[in-house]
Amino acid sequence: MHLQALRFGKPYESLERETLVHFLTGEPVAEVSQVGGAMVGRDLAKSAKAARAALMAMDPEDVVERLQTAGNLYALGTVEVGGVPQSPEDFVHHQSATTGLPENLCRANMKKNLFVLSNMDRMLDALSRGLSPEILWKGYGREHRDVIVSYQAQSPVLGLVLPSNSPGVHTLWLPVIALGVGLMLKPGSQEPWTPYRMAAAMIEAGIPAEAIGLYPGPTDVGAAMLNGCGRSMIFGSAKTVAQYAGDPRVQVHGPGFSKIILGDDCVDDWEKYLDVMVESVAANSGRGCINTSAIYASRHTREIAAAIAERIGPTEVKPPDDPEATLAAFTVPGVAKAVWGQIEAGLSAEGVTHATADYGPRLEEGDRCGWLRPTVVHCSSPDPEIAKAEYMFPYVNVVECPQEAMLERIGPTLVASVLTDDVAFQQKLIDCTHVDRLNFGPIPTTKLDWLQPHEGNIIDFLYRSRALQVAEGAGEPGQVAAAHAATT
């Protein structure tokens, strides 16, 4: 297979290519054309406005219907990817082969993407608070209060620098086409499969090919997108987050540091919530920013750590096609060993205990890759550096901390699932500005409500609400424009 670049509807075959290989065997899976940052800059100048114009020429409700059709093609149909027909099972095999993710988890992520596309109309209604899609298309309109409102697109295309760690992150950009904004995607080096298959399904469903660009390549491609697009999104490390902090043009999705918090009024019943804790840590092989990386409680923390360790500590590495496989491989040689070295260094700190030590070695190395088995660490306080750690496998710190100090010590938190009926504590959590998504009750941090925004409302990111007034008797903006056109 040869995955060509897609320059807003025009396939591009580069002489420079990267070969994707099977993480276990080294067998070639596909070749991917590589482009450079200069091409991104040229295409943005030449084609970005045309990408949005192609969508603006369609009825917004028709776009949504075609996206729903695309969802079915993506999850259930056969589409052409890399010059060959690709069935859903082919897609699963390809994705697993280059990412190290077990095939059953690849299928689960396909279902997430299908759900988002199938319910696109409901999601847009929720995210826009009932705004008519035509208002985003025209730039103005009347909302339910019979007031003229205006929304201005901040970029004709959204640039996306995509990761390779989890196919589930693609749900974040799926609504963009339905909002009348084109896509400029830099696929992850090991996970180009979702953007390529999704683009093929969208185009086959009738979404204009000139509204979608696929630009695989080295880091300068991502840098060119971030510099050239009026709005862009990047997935990366804490260092990446810091680099773009305060830049309104860039939405950064970094480590989640998601947490479960047990209030003093519920912590004595912690065993009731063990299933929620285990699922939050281990779902999707712990690869997501919404997986729990720390559990905070004022007491019973050693018992909690031991109980979670008993549940997930014995988990074994299985072949990727095993239906019971739950652990993803680290496909870059040496990475698993390096990560375990960091963890071992942290385990030597005072007040830190390795709760999964009795369940065998955590590091398992293969000829070309490595795995890390689920790891549970107990910290007697939030002070050790390892208490703040997050890793791309089922890893969790169980941290002992007084309730009154928790909100000062937990740090930035993408998702917090809080187990408490203490009204005063609940209010403090509602007011806490470094917690993004907030769940009250036994809800796993990995369970998302797709009708609510994830790390910011994408409509607020892509559009600016502005004032628009029309003098009495002047007519609606569309009538004014039509009258102006008639006289000129």
C-alpha positions as CSV (number, residue, x, y, z in Angstrom):
1,M,0.0,0.0,0.0
2,H,1.1,3.5,-0.7
3,L,-0.5,6.3,1.3
4,Q,-0.2,9.4,-0.9
5,A,-0.5,12.9,0.4
6,L,-3.8,14.6,-0.4
7,R,-3.3,18.3,-1.3
8,F,-6.9,19.4,-0.9
9,G,-8.4,17.0,-3.4
10,K,-5.2,16.4,-5.4
11,P,-3.3,13.1,-4.6
12,Y,0.5,13.7,-4.4
13,E,3.1,11.0,-4.7
14,S,6.4,11.9,-3.2
15,L,9.8,10.4,-4.0
16,E,10.5,10.5,-0.3
17,R,8.6,7.9,1.5
18,E,8.5,6.3,5.0
19,T,7.9,2.6,5.4
20,L,5.5,1.4,8.1
21,V,6.3,-2.0,9.5
22,H,4.6,-4.5,11.7
23,F,5.7,-3.9,15.3
24,L,6.3,-7.6,16.0
25,T,7.8,-8.9,12.7
26,G,9.2,-5.9,11.0
27,E,7.3,-6.9,7.8
28,P,6.4,-3.8,5.6
29,V,2.8,-2.8,5.9
30,A,2.6,0.4,3.8
31,E,4.7,3.2,2.3
32,V,3.7,6.8,3.2
33,S,4.6,9.8,1.0
34,Q,6.5,12.5,2.9
35,V,5.9,16.2,2.2
36,G,7.7,19.2,3.6
37,G,6.7,22.3,5.5
38,A,7.1,24.5,2.4
39,M,4.4,22.6,0.6
40,V,2.0,23.2,3.6
41,G,2.7,27.0,3.3
42,R,2.0,27.1,-0.4
43,D,-1.1,25.0,-0.2
44,L,-2.5,27.1,2.6
45,A,-2.1,30.2,0.6
46,K,-3.6,28.7,-2.6
47,S,-6.3,26.3,-1.4
48,A,-7.4,27.1,2.2
49,K,-10.2,29.5,1.2
50,A,-11.3,27.2,-1.5
51,A,-11.7,24.4,1.0
52,R,-14.2,26.4,3.1
53,A,-15.9,27.7,0.0
54,A,-16.5,24.1,-1.2
55,L,-18.4,23.4,2.1
56,M,-20.2,26.8,2.0
57,A,-21.6,25.8,-1.4
58,M,-23.5,22.9,0.3
59,D,-26.5,22.9,2.5
60,P,-25.4,22.5,6.1
61,E,-28.0,19.8,6.8
62,D,-26.8,17.9,3.7
63,V,-23.2,18.0,5.1
64,V,-24.4,16.4,8.3
65,E,-26.3,13.7,6.5
66,R,-23.2,12.9,4.4
67,L,-21.0,12.7,7.5
68,Q,-23.5,10.2,8.9
69,T,-23.2,8.2,5.7
70,A,-19.4,8.5,6.0
71,G,-19.5,7.1,9.5
72,N,-21.2,3.9,8.2
73,L,-18.7,3.6,5.4
74,Y,-15.8,4.1,7.8
75,A,-17.0,1.5,10.3
76,L,-18.9,-1.0,8.2
77,G,-17.9,-0.5,4.5
78,T,-15.0,-1.1,2.2
79,V,-13.3,2.0,1.0
80,E,-10.1,2.6,-1.1
81,V,-7.1,3.5,1.1
82,G,-3.6,3.5,-0.3
83,G,-4.8,2.4,-3.7
84,V,-6.4,-0.8,-2.5
85,P,-9.8,-1.7,-1.1
86,Q,-9.8,-1.7,2.7
87,S,-12.5,-3.5,4.7
88,P,-13.1,-2.8,8.4
89,E,-11.1,-5.9,9.3
90,D,-8.2,-4.9,7.0
91,F,-8.2,-1.5,8.8
92,V,-8.1,-3.1,12.2
93,H,-5.2,-5.3,11.2
94,H,-3.3,-2.4,9.6
95,Q,-3.8,-0.1,12.6
96,S,-2.8,-2.8,15.2
97,A,0.2,-3.7,13.1
98,T,1.8,-0.3,13.3
99,T,0.5,1.1,16.6
100,G,0.9,-2.0,18.8
101,L,-2.8,-1.6,20.0
102,P,-4.7,-4.9,20.3
103,E,-7.2,-5.5,17.6
104,N,-10.2,-5.6,19.9
105,L,-9.2,-2.1,21.1
106,C,-9.0,-0.9,17.5
107,R,-12.5,-2.1,17.0
108,A,-13.7,-0.3,20.1
109,N,-12.2,3.0,18.9
110,M,-14.0,2.5,15.5
111,K,-17.3,2.3,17.4
112,K,-16.5,5.6,19.2
113,N,-15.9,7.4,15.9
114,L,-19.0,5.8,14.3
115,F,-21.1,7.0,17.3
116,V,-19.8,10.6,16.9
117,L,-20.6,10.7,13.2
118,S,-23.9,9.0,13.5
119,N,-25.1,11.5,16.1
120,M,-23.5,14.6,14.5
121,D,-26.8,16.5,14.4
122,R,-27.4,16.1,18.1
123,M,-23.8,17.0,19.0
124,L,-23.9,20.2,16.9
125,D,-27.2,21.2,18.6
126,A,-25.7,20.6,22.0
127,L,-22.3,22.3,21.3
128,S,-23.9,25.3,19.7
129,R,-26.6,25.6,22.3
130,G,-29.4,25.2,19.7
131,L,-27.9,27.6,17.1
132,S,-29.1,27.0,13.6
133,P,-26.3,25.7,11.4
134,E,-27.2,28.2,8.7
135,I,-26.0,31.0,11.0
136,L,-22.4,29.6,10.9
137,W,-22.8,29.2,7.1
138,K,-24.0,32.8,6.5
139,G,-22.1,34.4,9.3
140,Y,-25.3,35.9,10.8
141,G,-28.9,35.0,11.6
142,R,-31.6,35.2,14.2
143,E,-31.4,33.0,17.3
144,H,-34.3,31.8,19.4
145,R,-34.6,35.2,21.2
146,D,-35.3,36.8,17.8
147,V,-32.1,38.7,18.0
148,I,-29.6,39.0,15.1
149,V,-26.3,37.3,16.0
150,S,-23.1,37.0,14.0
151,Y,-20.4,34.3,14.1
152,Q,-17.2,34.8,12.2
153,A,-15.0,31.8,11.2
154,Q,-11.4,32.4,12.5
155,S,-9.8,30.2,9.9
156,P,-11.0,28.6,6.6
157,V,-9.3,25.3,7.7
158,L,-8.3,23.7,11.0
159,G,-4.7,22.4,11.1
160,L,-4.3,19.2,13.1
161,V,-1.0,17.6,14.2
162,L,-2.3,14.2,15.1
163,P,-0.7,11.6,17.5
164,S,0.0,7.9,17.3
165,N,-0.8,6.9,20.8
166,S,-4.6,6.4,20.7
167,P,-7.1,6.3,17.8
168,G,-9.7,7.6,20.2
169,V,-8.5,11.2,19.9
170,H,-9.9,11.5,16.4
171,T,-13.4,12.1,17.8
172,L,-12.2,15.7,18.6
173,W,-11.9,16.8,15.0
174,L,-14.8,14.9,13.4
175,P,-17.3,17.8,13.9
176,V,-15.1,20.3,12.0
177,I,-16.5,19.6,8.5
178,A,-20.0,19.9,9.9
179,L,-19.1,23.4,11.1
180,G,-18.1,24.6,7.6
181,V,-14.4,24.5,8.2
182,G,-11.9,22.5,6.1
183,L,-9.4,20.0,7.5
184,M,-5.6,20.0,7.1
185,L,-4.3,16.9,8.8
186,K,-0.8,15.8,9.6
187,P,-1.3,12.1,10.4
188,G,0.5,10.4,13.3
189,S,3.6,8.6,12.0
190,Q,2.4,5.2,13.3
191,E,-1.3,5.8,13.1
192,P,-2.1,7.3,9.7
193,W,-4.9,4.8,9.3
194,T,-7.8,6.6,10.9
195,P,-7.4,10.0,9.1
196,Y,-6.8,8.2,5.7
197,R,-9.8,5.9,6.1
198,M,-12.0,8.7,7.5
199,A,-11.0,11.0,4.6
200,A,-11.8,8.3,2.0
201,A,-15.2,7.6,3.6
202,M,-16.1,11.3,3.8
203,I,-15.2,11.9,0.1
204,E,-17.1,8.8,-1.0
205,A,-20.1,10.0,1.0
206,G,-20.0,13.3,-1.0
207,I,-17.9,15.6,1.2
208,P,-15.9,17.7,-1.3
209,A,-12.3,16.3,-1.6
210,E,-11.0,19.9,-1.9
211,A,-12.1,20.4,1.8
212,I,-9.7,17.8,3.1
213,G,-5.9,17.8,3.1
214,L,-3.6,15.0,4.3
215,Y,0.1,16.0,4.8
216,P,2.2,13.2,6.3
217,G,5.8,14.2,7.0
218,P,8.5,15.2,9.5
219,T,8.1,17.8,12.3
220,D,8.5,20.8,10.0
221,V,5.1,19.9,8.5
222,G,3.4,20.3,11.9
223,A,5.3,23.5,12.6
224,A,4.1,25.0,9.2
225,M,0.5,24.1,10.0
226,L,0.7,25.7,13.5
227,N,2.3,28.8,12.0
228,G,0.1,29.1,8.9
229,C,-3.4,28.1,10.1
230,G,-5.6,30.6,11.8
231,R,-6.7,27.8,14.1
232,S,-4.9,24.5,14.7
233,M,-4.8,21.7,17.2
234,I,-1.8,19.7,18.4
235,F,-1.4,16.6,20.6
236,G,1.8,16.3,22.6
237,S,3.7,16.3,25.9
238,A,3.7,18.7,28.8
239,K,6.6,20.5,27.0
240,T,4.4,20.9,23.9
241,V,1.6,22.3,26.1
242,A,4.0,24.9,27.7
243,Q,5.3,25.9,24.3
244,Y,1.9,27.0,23.0
245,A,0.4,28.2,26.2
246,G,-1.4,31.5,25.7
247,D,-1.5,31.2,21.9
248,P,-5.2,31.6,21.0
249,R,-4.7,30.1,17.6
250,V,-3.5,26.8,19.0
251,Q,-5.6,24.3,21.0
252,V,-3.2,21.9,22.8
253,H,-4.1,18.5,24.0
254,G,-1.4,17.2,26.3
255,P,-1.3,14.8,29.2
256,G,-4.6,14.7,31.0
257,F,-3.5,13.9,34.6
258,S,-7.1,12.7,35.1
259,K,-8.0,11.7,38.7
260,I,-10.5,10.0,41.0
261,I,-11.1,11.8,44.3
262,L,-12.7,10.1,47.3
263,G,-14.3,12.5,49.7
264,D,-14.1,11.9,53.5
265,D,-17.8,11.1,53.6
266,C,-17.4,8.2,51.1
267,V,-13.9,6.9,51.4
268,D,-14.8,4.3,54.1
269,D,-16.9,2.7,51.4
270,W,-14.1,2.6,48.8
271,E,-14.7,-1.0,47.9
272,K,-18.0,-0.1,46.3
273,Y,-16.1,2.0,43.8
274,L,-13.3,-0.5,42.9
275,D,-14.8,-1.4,39.5
276,V,-14.9,2.3,38.6
277,M,-11.3,2.8,39.6
278,V,-10.1,-0.2,37.7
279,E,-11.9,0.7,34.5
280,S,-10.7,4.3,34.7
281,V,-7.1,3.1,34.9
282,A,-7.0,0.2,32.5
283,A,-9.5,1.0,29.7
284,N,-8.0,1.3,26.2
285,S,-4.7,0.1,27.6
286,G,-4.3,3.2,29.6
287,R,-3.3,5.2,26.5
288,G,-5.7,8.1,26.8
289,C,-5.5,11.4,28.5
290,I,-8.8,10.5,30.1
291,N,-7.4,7.4,31.9
292,T,-6.9,7.9,35.6
293,S,-3.3,8.6,36.5
294,A,-3.9,9.3,40.2
295,I,-6.5,8.5,42.9
296,Y,-6.6,10.8,45.9
297,A,-8.1,9.9,49.3
298,S,-7.4,10.9,52.9
299,R,-7.3,7.3,54.3
300,H,-7.5,3.6,53.2
301,T,-5.0,4.4,50.4
302,R,-2.8,1.4,51.0
303,E,-5.8,-0.9,50.9
304,I,-7.1,0.8,47.7
305,A,-3.7,0.4,46.0
306,A,-3.5,-3.2,47.0
307,A,-7.0,-4.0,45.7
308,I,-6.4,-2.3,42.4
309,A,-3.0,-4.1,42.1
310,E,-4.7,-7.4,42.8
311,R,-7.2,-6.8,39.9
312,I,-4.8,-5.5,37.2
313,G,-1.4,-6.6,38.4
314,P,-1.6,-10.1,37.0
315,T,-2.5,-8.9,33.5
316,E,-0.3,-10.7,30.9
317,V,0.9,-9.6,27.5
318,K,-1.1,-11.4,24.7
319,P,-0.8,-11.4,20.9
320,P,-2.6,-8.4,19.3
321,D,-5.2,-10.7,17.6
322,D,-6.1,-12.4,20.9
323,P,-9.6,-11.3,21.8
324,E,-8.6,-11.0,25.4
325,A,-5.5,-8.8,24.8
326,T,-5.6,-5.6,26.7
327,L,-2.0,-4.3,26.6
328,A,-0.6,-2.2,23.8
329,A,3.0,-2.4,22.8
330,F,5.6,0.4,22.9
331,T,6.5,0.0,19.2
332,V,9.7,2.2,19.2
333,P,12.6,0.0,20.4
334,G,14.0,1.0,23.8
335,V,11.1,3.2,24.8
336,A,9.4,0.7,27.2
337,K,12.7,0.1,29.0
338,A,13.4,3.9,29.3
339,V,9.9,4.5,30.8
340,W,10.4,1.7,33.3
341,G,13.7,3.2,34.2
342,Q,12.0,6.5,35.0
343,I,9.4,4.7,37.2
344,E,12.1,2.7,39.0
345,A,13.9,5.9,39.9
346,G,10.7,7.3,41.3
347,L,10.0,4.2,43.3
348,S,13.1,4.9,45.3
349,A,11.7,8.0,46.9
350,E,10.6,8.2,50.5
351,G,7.0,7.3,51.1
352,V,6.6,5.5,47.8
353,T,5.6,1.8,47.5
354,H,5.3,-0.4,44.4
355,A,1.9,-2.1,45.0
356,T,2.2,-4.4,42.0
357,A,5.7,-5.7,42.8
358,D,4.4,-9.1,43.9
359,Y,2.7,-9.8,40.5
360,G,5.9,-10.3,38.5
361,P,8.1,-8.0,36.4
362,R,6.4,-5.0,34.8
363,L,8.8,-4.7,31.8
364,E,8.5,-7.3,29.1
365,E,10.8,-6.8,26.1
366,G,10.4,-8.3,22.6
367,D,12.9,-8.3,19.7
368,R,11.5,-5.1,18.2
369,C,9.2,-3.6,20.9
370,G,8.3,-3.7,24.6
371,W,5.4,-3.8,26.9
372,L,4.7,-2.4,30.4
373,R,2.3,-4.4,32.5
374,P,-0.2,-2.5,34.7
375,T,1.6,-0.7,37.6
376,V,0.1,0.6,40.8
377,V,2.1,2.9,43.1
378,H,1.2,4.1,46.6
379,C,2.4,7.5,47.8
380,S,2.0,8.4,51.4
381,S,1.7,12.1,50.4
382,P,1.5,14.2,47.2
383,D,5.2,15.3,47.7
384,P,7.1,12.6,45.8
385,E,7.8,13.5,42.1
386,I,6.3,10.2,41.0
387,A,2.9,11.2,42.5
388,K,2.6,13.7,39.5
389,A,3.5,11.2,36.8
390,E,1.4,10.0,33.9
391,Y,2.4,7.2,31.5
392,M,1.0,5.7,28.3
393,F,0.0,2.3,29.8
394,P,-2.2,1.3,32.8
395,Y,-0.4,3.2,35.5
396,V,-1.8,4.9,38.6
397,N,-0.6,6.6,41.8
398,V,-2.8,6.2,44.9
399,V,-2.1,9.3,46.9
400,E,-2.9,9.9,50.5
401,C,-3.8,13.5,51.1
402,P,-6.2,15.4,53.5
403,Q,-9.4,16.4,51.8
404,E,-8.8,20.1,52.7
405,A,-5.5,20.1,50.8
406,M,-6.6,18.1,47.8
407,L,-7.6,20.9,45.4
408,E,-4.3,22.7,46.1
409,R,-2.3,19.5,45.4
410,I,-3.9,17.7,42.5
411,G,-2.6,20.1,39.9
412,P,-4.0,20.4,36.3
413,T,-6.7,17.8,35.8
414,L,-8.5,17.0,32.5
415,V,-11.2,14.8,34.1
416,A,-12.0,14.5,37.8
417,S,-14.5,11.8,39.0
418,V,-15.4,12.8,42.5
419,L,-17.1,10.5,45.0
420,T,-18.7,12.7,47.7
421,D,-22.0,14.0,48.9
422,D,-20.4,16.8,50.8
423,V,-22.1,19.9,49.3
424,A,-19.4,22.3,50.4
425,F,-16.7,20.1,48.8
426,Q,-18.7,19.8,45.6
427,Q,-19.0,23.6,45.4
428,K,-15.2,24.0,45.8
429,L,-14.7,21.5,42.9
430,I,-17.2,23.4,40.7
431,D,-15.2,26.6,41.4
432,C,-11.8,24.9,40.9
433,T,-10.4,26.4,37.7
434,H,-7.7,23.7,37.1
435,V,-10.3,20.9,36.7
436,D,-11.7,20.7,33.2
437,R,-14.4,17.9,33.0
438,L,-16.1,17.2,36.3
439,N,-18.0,14.0,37.2
440,F,-19.9,13.6,40.5
441,G,-20.6,10.0,41.4
442,P,-19.2,6.7,40.3
443,I,-18.5,7.6,36.7
444,P,-15.2,6.3,35.2
445,T,-13.0,9.1,34.0
446,T,-12.9,7.3,30.6
447,K,-16.7,7.7,30.2
448,L,-17.4,10.8,28.1
449,D,-20.7,12.5,27.4
450,W,-20.4,13.3,23.7
451,L,-23.0,16.0,24.0
452,Q,-20.6,18.0,26.2
453,P,-17.4,19.7,25.1
454,H,-14.1,17.9,25.6
455,E,-11.2,20.3,26.5
456,G,-13.1,23.4,25.3
457,N,-16.0,23.8,22.9
458,I,-14.7,23.5,19.3
459,I,-17.3,26.0,18.1
460,D,-16.0,28.6,20.5
461,F,-12.5,27.8,19.2
462,L,-13.3,28.0,15.5
463,Y,-15.8,30.9,15.6
464,R,-15.9,34.3,17.1
465,S,-19.2,35.7,18.3
466,R,-19.4,39.4,17.5
467,A,-22.0,42.2,17.5
468,L,-24.0,42.9,14.4
469,Q,-26.7,45.5,14.3
470,V,-29.1,46.6,11.5
471,A,-30.7,50.0,11.5
472,E,-34.5,50.0,11.7
473,G,-36.0,49.8,8.2
474,A,-32.8,48.6,6.6
475,G,-33.8,45.0,6.3
476,E,-31.9,41.8,7.2
477,P,-28.2,41.7,6.3
478,G,-29.0,39.4,3.3
479,Q,-31.5,41.9,2.0
480,V,-29.0,44.7,2.4
481,A,-26.4,42.7,0.5
482,A,-28.8,41.8,-2.3
483,A,-29.9,45.5,-2.7
484,H,-26.3,46.6,-2.9
485,A,-25.5,44.0,-5.5
486,A,-28.5,45.1,-7.6
487,T,-27.4,48.7,-7.6
488,T,-23.8,47.9,-8.6
